[in-house]
Amino acid sequence: MARKKPSLGQVLEQLAVLRAEVAASPHRLSYSVRDAAEATGIGRAELYRRIGSGAIRVVRIGEEGGKLVIPRAELERMLDREAATLRDHALRAELAEVIAG
């Protein structure tokens, strides 16, 4: 049975909740990839893909390729970008419907 696709409003609400949860941890300055995946609901493979493409900036702690961490502010930016992209796509779809008549 096919899962019902969430509405744009539901997805934006979920992103807002995730961002609030990340922002609500002021004591936490950075996340491991595993912890970032858990905090955001984005899979580790997807996070690594975004890191590799430069979409997410990371910091290496330690010498010679030490531990990879994602700053909290970078996770917040990523979630903000995701929400903005979804809103932009929704507006474009609505405009296309209006133009199509």
N, C-alpha and C positions, 0 to 999 in steps of 0.2 A: 504494500500500500504506500503510495507516494505521500511524503510529508508535506503539509501545507506550508507554503513559503510565508515567512513573516512579512508583515507590512513594513513600509518605509518608516512609519512612526515607531513601530516596535523595535526596529533595528537601531534607529537613532536614540531611542530611549535606553536601549541596552548599552550603546556606546557611551552615553552620558553617565550611566551608572558605573561602568568600568572606569571611565576617566575620573569620576569622583572617588572611587575606591583607591585608585593609584595616587591621586592628589592627597587623599586623607592620611597617607602614610608619610608625614613629614620627616620622621626619623630615618626613613629608608631613602637613601640617596641614589642607589642603583640596584639593579636586579640581574641575576644570572639569566641566561637564556631560558632555562627551565622555569625559574620563578616568573619571568616576564610572560612566558606562554601561559602559565597557570593564572596569573593576574588578569591577562587580557582575553583569554579564551582563544588566542591564535596559536596554532600548532608550532612546535619548535622548528619543523622543517620550513614552514612559511616565514618564521622570524629569521632563520638563517638565510633564506632566499632574499629577504628584504635587506638584511645586513650586507650580503654579497653585492647587491645592486646599488648600495649606497643610500637606500631609502631610510634606513635606520642607522644612526651613528652610534658607534660603540667605543668603549675605552678598554684597553688591556691593562690589567693590574699585575705588576711583577715583571721580572726580567724575561727576555727572550720568549715572546708570545705567551705571556702569563694569562691569568684568568680573564675571560671576556665578560664584560658587564655592560648593561644598557642603563644609562642615566635615567632617573625618574622623569626628568623634564623631557627627554626624548620620547619616552612612552606616551606622555601627555600630548606632545606634538603629533605623534603618529595617530592617536585616537581622534584628535581634533581634525587632522587631515582626512581621515576616513569619513567622519561625519560630514565634513564640507563636500567631499566627493559625492557621497550619497545624495545630499541635498541638491547638488548641481545636476546630477543625473535625473533626479525626480523633476526638477524644474524644466530641463530640456525635454523630457518625455511629455510633460503637460503642455509645453509650447508646441511640440510637434502635433499633439492632438488638436490643439486650437487651430493651427495652420491647416491641418487636414480637414477640419470642418466637421 
